[in-house]
Amino acid sequence: MHEVKLSDGVITLSPLCLDDAEAHLAGEDEMLVRWLSGGPGTREGVETYIRHCRKQWDTAGPLRAFGIRVGTENTLAGTIDLRFVAEDLPPGQVNVAYGLYPSWRGRCLATRAVLLVSRYSASEGGQEAVIRVAPENAASAAVARRAGFAPGKHTRSEDGTRLDWYIRDLRIGFGTQDGAGASKPA
């Protein structure tokens, strides 16, 4: 696997690895369980998920899962993933999902991560990025708006939860059509 690293000088995104399992479990809280994972993690479950993510990277699968890393020690502050293929997304749309551990929230790190993966998505052929947020998750909606996503349609998840969509055209500001080009891996 080619190791992809994206950085804006404050955070670095790189693929999740098994060494991240302990930090992920230590950082998980009620908010991450509620809005992102749907249930408390276990060591076995997290390691299985990370192995799946690594396989996706190795086989150029539709999932790209990154650790959000901070500082010279590359401390794991959260995760962000892209899904280039999903049942309810047309070709060209990319789903973005993210979560920060409690001690890292409120520092605009999620917004930075969304901007980095949006550039990466554009460089990989993504045309639109989609962030789906439960209306009660005001912090996640604020991240989407700060990253330049506009409110879109409303849908329901499999369990009936309403989801507000935030959408950003990746061909404007991230693609090559505007002359800016996509960011290159660091």
HELIX and SHEET records of a PDB file:
HELIX    1   1 LEU A   18  ASP A   20  5                                   3    
HELIX    2   2 ALA A   21  GLY A   27  1                                   7    
HELIX    3   3 GLU A   30  LEU A   32  1                                   3    
HELIX    4   4 VAL A   33  SER A   37  3                                   5    
HELIX    5   5 ARG A   43  ASP A   58  1                                  16    
HELIX    6   6 PRO A  102  TRP A  104  5                                   3    
HELIX    7   7 LEU A  109  SER A  123  1                                  15    
HELIX    8   8 ALA A  138  ARG A  146  1                                   9    
SHEET    1   A 8 LEU A   6  SER A   7  0                                        
SHEET    2   A 8 ILE A  11  PRO A  15 -1                                        
SHEET    3   A 8 LEU A  63  VAL A  70 -1                                        
SHEET    4   A 8 THR A  75  ARG A  83 -1                                        
SHEET    5   A 8 GLN A  93  LEU A 100 -1                                        
SHEET    6   A 8 GLU A 128  VAL A 133  1                                        
SHEET    7   A 8 ARG A 162  ASP A 169 -1                                        
SHEET    8   A 8 ALA A 150  ARG A 156 -1                                        
END                                                                             
